Amino acid sequence: MMKKRPPIGIENFEEIIEQNFYYVDKTMFIAGLLNNWGKVNLFTRPRRFGKTLNMSMLKYFFEIGTNTELFAGLKISQESKLCEKYMGKFPVISISLKGVEGLNFGQACAGLRNVIGKEALKFQFLKESDRLTEEERKSYAQLIRVGDGYHAIYEMSDGVMVSSLQTLSQLLAKHYGQKTILLIDEYDVPLDKAFQNGYYDEMIELIRGLLGNVVKTNDSLYFSVLTGCMRISKESIFTGLNNLKVHTIADVGYDEFFGFTNQDVSELLNYFDLSSSLGTMREWYDGYQFGNISVYCPWDVINYCEALRTDSKALPQNYWSNTSGNKMVRRFIDKADQQTRNEIEQLIAGKIITKNINMELTYNELDETIENLWSVLFTTGYLTQKGRTEDGLYRLSIPNREIQSLFLTQIQAWFKETTRKDANQLAAFCTAFLMGDAALAQKLLSAYLWKTISIRDTFISKKKKENFYHGMLLGLLQYMDNWLVKSNAESGEGFSDILIETPELTGVVIEVKYADDGNLEAGCTEALEQIERQQYASRLEEDGMETIKKYGIAFYKKRCKVRIG
């Protein structure tokens, strides 16, 4: 029998089952929803933790006419009474607002009309339904009306759009004689995009009206499920909605249904004969605390699993962090004062900090205080919780190696950008190396270290620390446009950290060390000895450099020493 394949990028439940992809069984999520009743359910989880796949699973379970064989052998099939009562018994409206965006409000509205119109078009039998009145059939026609032209553009008016989901749910309920289930995935994406592009207030009004109409006083609705990354405060979007049940990453209920548990990952790796990689998986992709359960990021696990199937020696990568620009981390670092930078250093070192977390923010409040940004980093998955203090503060930490690496990358990018704002000091720093002025180079480098976020303690390997400071130093030295700056270039008997060739035919070789014991002098000695032993200067000599300067640089937290050989 052919083995199943990892479902990379596949978020359609039917496709995963029918096309023989590996499925981590989360079907008891259905039983949880039915047994712990909520009329309107909002689940907030970070991106890439299975929200969309779970919503697709709900659609295929409840939808009238579904293929019930999709759930054969899955955990929910053991709940025979629930399956008999609910499976395939409801009209289902299922939309995703993931793609609703635009540079202005008009473009975003067009995107929303398109999403709703396409969903309404799936129910064309309503045009001829003898269970609807002529007026009701006309109401349906307004939802699917398109303009002339090659590309279908849905033309429902603003008023029709705001009541569109309510209208569609009522028409379906009347046609089938059964209340409707509503599924809205990524409900907060239009708000995020609106916030970034300057039309947030208009979008808030639209989404508030759209959701209020369909979930607040809609007798045709059986229940609804919404997902998103953030909970937008009740006063902002869910005004007057008293039947809303919110399930955040801090809540215990449903904690195992988003993300992979350790058992899920162990079974998956065992299935693909990759059990030996469990430790690496845990170090890089585990560590998110949802409720009382530690979970892995499914996107990471599946991608790394596929990489290992192709190459058993494949190294872990930043799969999750590469799926977006990670603007939130950069915004956070940009706003960080010296105290916050110190807290970031503690987090990168594997320590825990305590913070008050606000689970109900509006996008307009994100940048008001650095405390609000701590909350956003937590709710969006860049930080996780390790329990709470007696007074209710959250104990926060970086979940794993992947997110730690992301922070380091963003810190280096921020440092490079901010240091370039002072051209005179940066030019003086570079010139000091050219002139052999180790004392000045050390003085200026120490000033830069004080301003930035350093790496401390033992959580990160010595090599990782050296790479961090190496990258920071490289960013400074690359300021000189007419210098040829090489990193990890092959020279002599190995690969030197930094080689520089200048128009003055002066070459510079730099070796970086991290002094774990704080002995900077010994670190510089080790670096200079390595330059001689490995003959790193030979590359510069071959390229015609007439004068060569050799530097050993040692770092320890925010301290450094620069020695010339």
C-alpha positions in Angstrom: 0.0 0.0 0.0 1.4 3.4 -1.0 2.3 5.7 1.9 0.3 8.9 2.4 2.0 12.2 1.7 2.5 15.2 3.9 -0.2 17.8 3.0 2.0 20.8 2.4 -0.2 23.9 1.8 -3.4 21.9 1.5 -6.2 23.3 3.7 -9.2 21.5 2.1 -10.4 18.6 4.2 -12.0 16.7 1.3 -8.8 16.9 -0.8 -6.6 15.6 2.1 -8.8 12.6 2.7 -9.6 11.7 -1.0 -6.1 12.3 -2.3 -4.5 10.2 0.4 -2.6 12.8 2.3 -1.6 12.3 5.9 -4.2 13.7 8.2 -3.7 14.5 11.9 -7.1 13.7 13.3 -8.8 16.7 14.8 -12.4 15.6 14.2 -13.3 15.6 17.9 -13.3 19.3 17.6 -16.8 18.7 16.1 -17.9 16.9 19.2 -16.5 19.7 21.4 -18.5 22.3 19.6 -21.7 20.3 19.8 -21.3 19.2 23.4 -20.2 22.6 24.7 -22.8 24.6 23.0 -22.2 28.2 21.9 -24.3 30.1 19.4 -21.4 32.2 18.2 -17.9 30.8 18.6 -14.7 32.8 18.0 -11.4 30.9 18.0 -8.2 33.1 18.0 -5.0 31.3 17.1 -1.7 32.3 15.3 -1.5 31.8 11.6 -0.5 28.4 10.3 -2.0 26.5 13.2 -4.8 24.7 11.3 -7.7 27.1 11.6 -8.6 26.9 7.9 -8.4 23.1 7.7 -10.6 22.8 10.8 -13.2 25.1 9.2 -13.1 23.0 6.1 -13.6 19.9 8.2 -16.7 21.5 9.8 -18.1 22.4 6.4 -17.8 18.8 5.1 -19.2 17.3 8.3 -22.4 19.5 8.6 -23.2 20.3 4.9 -26.2 18.8 3.3 -25.2 16.3 0.6 -21.7 15.7 2.1 -19.8 12.5 1.4 -20.1 10.8 4.8 -17.3 8.4 3.9 -14.8 11.2 4.3 -15.1 10.7 8.1 -14.9 6.8 8.0 -12.3 5.6 10.5 -11.8 9.0 12.0 -12.4 9.7 15.7 -15.7 11.5 15.2 -17.1 8.4 13.6 -17.1 6.7 17.0 -19.6 9.2 18.2 -22.5 7.5 16.3 -25.3 9.5 17.9 -23.7 12.8 17.0 -23.0 11.7 13.5 -26.5 10.4 13.0 -28.1 13.7 14.3 -25.7 16.2 12.7 -23.7 14.9 9.8 -24.9 16.2 6.5 -28.0 17.8 8.0 -27.4 21.5 7.6 -27.1 24.2 4.9 -23.6 25.7 5.5 -22.3 29.1 4.5 -18.5 29.0 4.5 -16.3 32.0 3.6 -12.7 33.1 4.2 -11.9 36.7 4.5 -8.2 36.0 4.1 -8.0 37.7 0.6 -10.2 40.7 1.5 -7.7 43.6 1.2 -6.9 46.6 -0.9 -5.0 49.9 -0.9 -8.3 51.7 -0.2 -11.7 51.0 1.1 -13.3 50.6 -2.3 -10.9 47.9 -3.3 -11.5 46.0 -0.1 -15.3 46.3 -0.5 -14.9 44.8 -4.0 -13.0 42.0 -2.6 -15.6 41.3 0.1 -18.4 41.4 -2.5 -16.4 38.9 -4.6 -16.1 36.5 -1.6 -19.7 36.7 -0.6 -21.0 36.6 -4.2 -19.0 33.4 -5.1 -20.3 31.7 -2.0 -23.9 32.7 -2.8 -23.4 31.4 -6.4 -23.0 27.9 -5.0 -26.7 27.9 -4.1 -28.2 28.7 -7.5 -31.1 26.4 -6.9 -32.5 29.2 -4.8 -33.3 31.1 -8.0 -36.0 28.5 -8.8 -36.9 27.3 -5.3 -40.7 27.0 -4.9 -40.3 27.3 -1.2 -39.3 31.0 -1.6 -41.5 33.9 -2.6 -40.8 35.9 -5.7 -39.5 38.7 -3.5 -37.1 36.3 -1.8 -35.8 34.9 -5.1 -35.2 38.5 -6.2 -33.2 39.0 -2.9 -31.0 36.1 -3.9 -30.5 37.4 -7.4 -29.1 40.6 -5.9 -26.4 38.6 -4.2 -25.1 37.0 -7.4 -25.6 39.9 -9.8 -22.5 40.7 -11.8 -21.6 43.4 -14.3 -20.7 43.1 -17.9 -17.1 42.4 -18.9 -14.6 39.5 -19.1 -14.1 39.3 -15.3 -17.2 38.8 -13.2 -17.5 41.7 -10.7 -20.3 41.4 -8.1 -22.4 44.5 -8.0 -24.4 44.2 -4.8 -25.0 47.6 -3.2 -23.5 48.5 0.1 -26.9 47.9 1.8 -27.2 44.5 0.2 -23.7 43.6 1.1 -24.1 44.5 4.8 -27.1 42.2 5.1 -25.9 39.6 2.5 -24.9 36.8 4.9 -28.1 37.3 6.9 -30.2 37.2 3.7 -28.4 34.1 2.4 -28.8 32.3 5.7 -32.5 33.0 5.9 -33.1 31.9 2.3 -31.2 28.6 2.8 -33.0 28.0 6.1 -36.4 28.5 4.4 -35.5 26.4 1.4 -34.3 23.4 3.5 -36.5 23.8 6.5 -33.4 23.7 8.6 -31.4 26.4 10.2 -28.1 27.5 8.7 -24.5 27.0 10.0 -22.1 30.0 9.3 -18.3 29.6 9.1 -16.1 32.7 8.7 -12.4 32.0 8.5 -9.8 34.8 9.1 -12.5 37.4 10.0 -9.9 39.9 11.2 -7.7 40.0 8.0 -9.7 42.9 6.4 -9.3 44.9 9.6 -5.5 44.3 9.6 -5.2 45.4 6.0 -7.4 48.4 6.6 -5.3 49.4 9.6 -2.1 49.2 7.5 -3.6 51.2 4.6 -5.5 53.9 6.4 -9.2 53.0 6.1 -9.7 51.2 9.4 -12.7 53.2 10.7 -14.7 52.5 7.5 -13.9 48.8 7.6 -14.8 48.5 11.2 -18.3 49.9 10.5 -18.7 47.5 7.5 -17.6 44.3 9.4 -19.6 45.3 12.5 -22.7 45.6 10.4 -22.1 42.5 8.4 -21.5 40.3 11.5 -24.1 42.0 13.6 -26.8 41.3 11.1 -26.0 37.7 10.6 -25.1 36.5 14.2 -26.9 38.9 16.6 -30.6 38.5 16.0 -30.8 35.9 13.2 -33.4 33.2 14.0 -32.3 31.3 10.8 -28.8 30.7 12.2 -28.1 27.4 14.0 -24.7 28.4 15.1 -21.6 30.0 13.8 -17.8 29.7 14.1 -15.3 32.5 13.4 -11.5 32.3 13.4 -8.8 34.9 13.4 -5.4 35.7 14.8 -6.6 38.4 17.2 -9.7 39.1 19.2 -10.9 42.6 18.3 -12.5 44.1 21.4 -16.2 43.7 21.9 -16.7 47.4 21.9 -15.1 47.7 18.5 -16.8 45.0 16.4 -19.0 42.7 18.5 -21.1 45.5 20.0 -24.3 44.1 21.6 -23.4 40.5 20.8 -24.2 38.8 24.1 -24.0 35.2 22.8 -20.3 35.3 21.8 -18.1 32.6 23.2 -14.4 33.5 22.7 -11.7 30.8 22.8 -8.2 32.2 22.9 -4.8 30.6 23.1 -4.9 31.2 26.9 -8.1 29.2 27.4 -8.1 25.5 28.3 -11.1 24.4 26.1 -10.2 23.2 22.6 -6.5 23.5 23.4 -5.5 20.3 21.5 -7.4 21.0 18.3 -5.2 23.7 16.9 -1.6 22.8 16.4 0.0 19.3 16.8 0.5 17.7 20.2 3.6 15.7 21.0 1.7 12.5 20.4 0.5 13.8 17.0 4.1 14.6 16.0 5.5 11.3 17.4 2.9 9.3 15.4 3.5 11.4 12.2 7.3 10.9 12.4 6.9 7.2 13.2 4.7 6.8 10.1 7.3 8.3 7.9 10.2 6.5 9.6 11.6 9.8 10.9 11.4 9.1 14.7 15.0 10.0 15.2 14.2 13.6 14.3 11.7 14.1 17.2 14.3 16.0 19.3 15.1 18.5 16.6 11.4 18.9 15.8 10.7 19.7 19.5 13.6 22.1 19.8 12.7 24.1 16.7 8.9 23.9 16.4 7.4 23.0 19.7 6.9 25.2 22.8 3.6 27.0 22.1 1.4 26.8 25.1 -2.4 26.7 24.2 -4.4 26.4 27.4 -2.7 23.5 29.3 -1.1 21.8 26.3 2.2 22.3 24.6 1.8 22.3 20.8 3.9 22.4 17.7 3.3 24.6 14.7 1.8 22.2 12.1 3.1 24.2 9.1 6.7 23.7 10.4 6.3 20.1 11.2 4.8 19.1 7.9 7.4 21.1 5.9 10.4 19.8 7.8 9.0 16.3 7.6 8.8 16.6 3.8 12.4 18.0 3.7 13.6 15.0 5.7 11.9 12.6 3.4 13.9 14.0 0.5 17.2 14.5 2.5 17.7 12.7 5.8 20.3 15.3 6.7 18.1 18.3 6.0 18.5 21.1 8.5 15.5 22.8 10.1 14.4 26.1 8.6 12.3 29.1 9.5 9.2 27.9 7.7 6.6 29.7 9.8 8.4 33.0 10.0 9.0 33.0 6.2 5.2 33.0 5.5 5.0 36.8 6.3 7.0 39.9 6.6 7.0 39.7 10.4 6.2 43.4 10.6 4.9 43.1 14.1 8.3 42.0 15.5 10.0 44.9 13.7 7.4 47.4 14.9 8.0 46.1 18.4 11.8 46.5 18.2 11.5 50.0 16.7 9.4 51.2 19.7 11.6 49.4 22.3 13.2 51.6 24.9 16.3 50.5 26.9 14.2 48.6 29.4 12.3 46.7 26.7 15.6 45.9 24.9 16.9 44.4 28.1 13.7 42.3 28.3 14.2 41.1 24.7 17.7 40.1 25.7 16.3 38.0 28.5 13.8 36.3 26.2 16.5 35.5 23.6 18.6 34.0 26.4 15.7 31.6 27.2 14.4 33.4 30.3 10.9 34.3 31.3 9.5 37.8 31.8 6.1 38.7 33.3 3.6 41.0 31.6 0.0 42.1 31.8 -1.7 40.8 28.6 -4.8 42.5 27.1 -6.7 40.0 25.1 -9.1 42.6 23.8 -7.4 45.3 21.7 -8.5 47.3 18.7 -6.0 47.8 15.9 -6.0 51.5 16.7 -4.6 50.7 20.1 -1.7 48.5 19.0 0.9 51.3 18.9 -0.4 53.3 21.8 2.0 51.7 24.3 4.7 49.1 24.2 2.6 47.0 26.6 0.0 46.6 23.9 2.6 45.3 21.5 3.6 42.7 24.1 0.0 41.5 24.0 0.0 41.3 20.2 3.2 39.3 20.1 1.6 36.9 22.5 -1.7 36.5 20.6 0.0 36.1 17.2 2.5 33.4 18.3 5.8 35.2 18.6 5.7 34.7 22.4 4.1 32.0 24.4 3.0 31.6 28.0 4.5 29.5 30.8 1.6 30.0 33.2 0.5 33.0 35.2 1.6 34.7 38.5 -0.7 35.0 41.5 -1.7 38.5 40.5 -2.6 37.4 37.0 0.5 38.4 35.0 1.5 36.2 32.1 4.9 34.5 32.2 6.1 34.9 28.7 8.9 33.3 26.7 10.1 32.7 23.2 8.6 29.3 22.2 11.4 27.7 20.2 14.5 28.0 18.1 12.6 29.1 15.0 11.2 32.2 16.7 14.4 32.9 18.5 16.1 33.0 15.1 13.5 35.3 13.8 14.1 37.8 16.6 17.8 37.7 16.0 17.3 38.4 12.2 15.0 41.3 12.9 17.3 42.7 15.5 20.2 42.7 13.0 18.1 44.3 10.3 17.0 47.0 12.8 20.5 47.6 13.9 21.9 47.9 10.4 19.1 50.5 9.5 19.4 52.6 12.6 23.2 52.8 12.6 23.3 54.1 9.0 21.4 57.2 10.1 24.7 58.6 11.6 26.9 58.6 8.6 29.8 60.5 10.2 30.2 58.1 13.1 29.9 55.1 10.8 32.5 56.5 8.4 34.8 57.1 11.4 34.3 53.5 12.6 35.2 52.0 9.3 38.2 54.3 8.8 39.6 53.3 12.2 40.1 49.8 10.8 41.8 51.1 7.8 44.2 53.3 9.8 45.0 50.6 12.4 43.3 52.5 15.2 42.1 49.6 17.3 41.3 51.8 20.3 38.9 54.1 18.3 37.3 51.1 16.7 36.7 49.5 20.1 35.3 52.8 21.5 32.8 53.2 18.7 31.9 49.6 18.6 31.2 49.7 22.3 28.9 52.6 21.8 27.0 50.7 19.1 26.7 47.7 21.4 25.1 49.8 24.2 22.4 50.9 21.8 21.5 47.5 20.4 20.1 44.3 21.8 22.9 41.8 22.7 23.0 38.1 23.3 23.6 36.8 26.7 23.9 33.7 28.9 24.0 30.1 27.8 20.8 29.4 26.0 22.4 30.0 22.6 25.5 28.2 21.5 28.8 30.0 21.3 28.8 29.6 17.5 25.3 31.2 17.3 26.4 34.1 19.4 29.5 34.6 17.2 27.3 34.5 14.1 25.1 37.2 15.6 27.9 39.6 16.4 29.6 38.7 13.1 26.5 39.8 11.2 26.2 43.0 13.2 29.8 43.9 12.5 29.5 43.0 8.9 26.5 45.4 8.6 28.6 48.2 9.9 31.6 47.6 7.7 29.5 47.3 4.6 28.7 51.1 4.9 31.8 52.0 2.7 30.5 51.7 -0.9 34.0 51.5 -2.4 35.1 48.7 -0.1 34.9 45.0 -1.1 33.7 43.3 2.1 33.6 39.5 2.1 32.0 37.3 4.7 33.2 33.7 5.4 35.4 33.8 2.4 37.7 30.9 1.6 41.3 32.0 2.4 44.4 30.1 3.3 43.5 27.0 5.2 39.9 27.8 6.0 37.2 30.5 5.9 37.8 33.8 7.5 35.0 35.8 9.2 35.5 39.1 7.3 37.9 40.1 4.6 38.1 43.7 3.3 39.8 45.1 0.2 40.1 48.9 -0.2 41.0 51.2 -3.1 44.1 52.2 -1.0 45.3 48.6 -1.5 45.0 48.1 2.2 43.4 44.8 3.2 41.7 44.0 6.5 41.1 40.5 8.0 38.8 40.2 11.0 38.1 37.2 13.2 35.2 37.3 15.7 35.1 35.4 19.0 32.5 35.3 21.8 34.1 35.1 25.2 31.7 32.9 27.2 33.7 33.4 30.3 33.9 37.2 29.8 37.7 37.1 29.2 37.9 39.4 26.2 41.7 39.5 26.1 41.9 35.8 25.7 39.2 35.9 23.0 41.2 38.4 21.0 44.3 36.3 21.4 42.5 33.2 20.1 41.2 35.1 17.2 44.6 36.5 16.1 46.2 33.1 16.5 43.6 31.6 14.3 44.2 34.3 11.6 47.9 33.3 11.6 47.4 29.6 11.9 44.8 29.4 9.1 46.7 32.0 6.9 43.6 34.1 6.4 45.6 37.0 5.0 46.8 35.0 2.0 43.6 35.8 0.0 44.3 39.5 0.4 47.9 39.1 -0.7 46.8 37.2 -3.8 44.4 40.0 -4.6 47.2 42.6 -4.6 46.7 44.2 -1.2 50.0 45.9 -0.2 49.2 46.6 3.4 47.3 44.1 5.6 45.7 44.8 9.0 44.7 41.9 11.2 42.1 42.2 13.9 40.9 39.9 16.6 37.5 41.1 18.1 36.0 39.5 21.2 32.4 40.1 22.4 30.7 39.4 25.7 27.1 40.7 26.1 27.4 44.5 25.6 31.2 44.5 26.0 33.9 44.1 23.3 37.6 44.3 22.8 39.4 45.1 19.5 43.1 44.1 19.1 45.3 44.6 16.1 47.9 41.9 15.3 
